[in-house]
């Protein structure tokens, strides 16, 4: 079900070195050939930001959002103990915050769950991500965090069709990054 919402990119060879010879680029003794590829994809392919407009018809499109929402102090929480399809709770946030030694105060909070390491490149990755509970989202908001980021395709379990994190982010004007990679590299870095 989750993979059905996330169409694969379309990659089609467009021009080959062989077919581009007919264009006669360069000189007869030094022909310049080339290759091009047509690519098309959803805006939710790969690392991306859920713009305010994504979940709110009155929300700002990505080009209308202040750049300050996408830069600033950050911290990465080590939540690799959260199981596939588990819940990221307030208690998890509080323990992770304590472990980092950084009190969340307007930070971008990245949530490293180990999902990508466990499942990439298998399609099952699209339905195994943990869910950031509404209470944990509110916990972030109450600490001034307007942006959080996760590995995998969503902050919610997509196949359950409830989207508590997305709905609360919509209501509070928060955004999140999805399909983040290599978060393990910043675990333990403190504030960055």
C-alpha positions in Angstrom: 0.0 0.0 0.0 2.7 2.5 0.9 4.7 1.8 -2.3 1.5 2.5 -4.3 1.6 6.1 -3.0 5.3 6.4 -3.9 5.6 5.9 -7.7 9.0 4.9 -8.8 11.0 7.5 -10.9 10.8 7.1 -14.6 14.2 7.0 -16.3 14.2 6.6 -20.1 17.2 6.9 -22.4 16.6 9.8 -24.7 19.7 10.3 -26.9 22.5 7.9 -27.3 26.0 8.4 -28.4 25.2 6.5 -31.6 22.0 8.5 -32.4 23.7 11.9 -31.6 26.3 11.3 -34.4 23.6 12.5 -36.9 23.6 16.0 -35.4 27.2 16.5 -36.7 28.4 18.3 -33.6 32.1 19.2 -33.6 34.1 18.6 -36.8 34.2 15.7 -39.2 37.5 14.5 -37.7 36.5 15.2 -34.1 32.8 14.4 -33.8 31.2 15.3 -30.4 28.6 12.8 -29.4 26.5 12.8 -26.2 23.9 11.0 -24.3 20.8 12.3 -22.4 18.2 10.7 -20.3 14.6 11.7 -19.6 13.8 11.6 -15.9 10.4 12.2 -14.2 9.5 11.7 -10.5 7.2 12.6 -7.7 8.3 15.5 -5.5 8.4 12.9 -2.7 11.2 10.9 -4.3 14.4 11.0 -2.4 15.2 13.5 0.4 12.6 16.2 0.4 10.7 18.7 2.6 7.0 18.5 3.1 6.1 22.1 2.3 3.3 23.7 4.2 1.1 23.5 1.1 1.6 19.7 0.9 -0.9 19.1 3.7 -2.7 22.5 3.8 -4.4 24.1 0.8 -3.9 27.5 2.4 -0.2 26.7 3.3 2.8 28.3 1.6 4.4 26.5 -1.3 8.1 25.7 -0.9 9.2 28.8 -2.8 7.1 31.0 -0.5 8.4 29.6 2.8 11.1 31.5 4.7 14.6 30.0 4.2 15.1 30.3 8.0 12.9 27.2 8.3 15.5 25.2 6.6 18.7 26.2 8.3 19.9 26.8 11.8 21.0 24.9 14.8 20.2 21.2 14.8 20.6 18.0 16.9 20.2 14.4 15.9 18.4 12.0 18.3 19.6 8.3 18.3 16.3 6.4 18.1 17.7 3.2 16.5 16.1 1.2 19.3 12.7 2.0 18.0 11.4 -1.0 16.1 10.0 -1.1 12.6 6.6 0.4 12.6 7.0 1.5 16.3 6.0 4.7 17.9 8.4 7.6 18.7 6.9 8.9 21.9 7.5 11.8 24.2 9.5 9.5 26.5 11.7 8.5 23.6 12.3 12.2 22.8 13.1 13.0 26.4 15.6 10.2 26.7 17.2 11.0 23.4 17.4 14.7 24.3 19.1 13.8 27.7 21.6 11.5 25.9 22.6 14.3 23.4 23.2 16.8 26.2 21.4 19.4 24.0 18.1 20.9 25.2 15.8 21.3 22.2 15.2 25.1 22.0 14.2 25.9 18.4 16.4 23.2 16.9 15.9 21.3 13.8 15.6 17.7 15.2 16.7 14.8 13.1 15.5 11.4 14.2 17.9 8.5 13.4 16.0 5.2 13.5 18.3 3.0 11.5 15.5 2.3 9.0 17.6 2.9 5.9 20.4 0.6 7.2 17.9 -2.1 8.0 15.9 -2.1 4.8 17.5 -0.3 1.8 17.1 -1.2 -1.1 14.1 -3.4 -0.4 10.6 -2.1 -1.2 9.5 -3.1 2.3 11.3 0.1 3.5 8.2 2.1 2.3 6.0 0.5 5.0 8.4 -0.1 7.9 9.1 3.4 9.2 8.4 4.3 12.8 5.7 6.9 13.5 6.3 10.2 15.3 3.3 10.4 17.6 1.1 13.5 17.9 2.3 13.9 21.5 6.0 13.8 20.4 5.3 16.3 17.7 3.7 18.6 20.2 6.7 18.1 22.5 8.9 19.4 19.7 6.6 22.3 19.0 6.5 23.3 22.7 10.3 23.5 22.6 10.3 25.8 19.5 11.2 23.2 17.0 9.4 23.9 13.7 11.3 21.3 11.7 12.1 17.6 12.2 13.4 15.0 9.9 13.2 11.3 9.5 14.6 8.4 7.5 12.2 6.7 5.2 9.2 8.0 3.4 7.1 9.4 6.2 6.8 10.6 9.8 3.6 8.4 10.0 2.7 4.8 9.2 1.3 5.5 5.7 -0.8 2.3 5.4 -2.8 3.2 8.6 -4.2 6.3 6.8 -4.4 8.3 10.1 -1.3 10.6 9.7 -1.3 12.1 13.2 2.1 13.8 12.7 1.2 15.2 9.4 -2.2 16.6 10.6 -0.6 18.2 13.7 2.2 19.6 11.6 -0.4 21.1 9.3 -2.3 22.7 12.2 0.9 24.0 13.9 2.7 25.2 10.7 5.5 22.7 11.2 7.4 21.0 8.4 9.5 17.9 8.2 12.2 16.4 6.1 11.7 12.8 4.8 14.0 10.2 3.3 17.1 11.6 5.1 20.3 9.5 4.8 23.4 9.0 6.8 22.0 10.4 10.1 24.3 7.9 11.9 27.2 10.3 11.0 25.7 13.1 13.2 24.6 10.9 16.2 26.6 12.1 19.1 27.7 15.4 17.5 25.7 17.5 19.9 24.4 20.7 18.5 25.5 21.4 14.9 
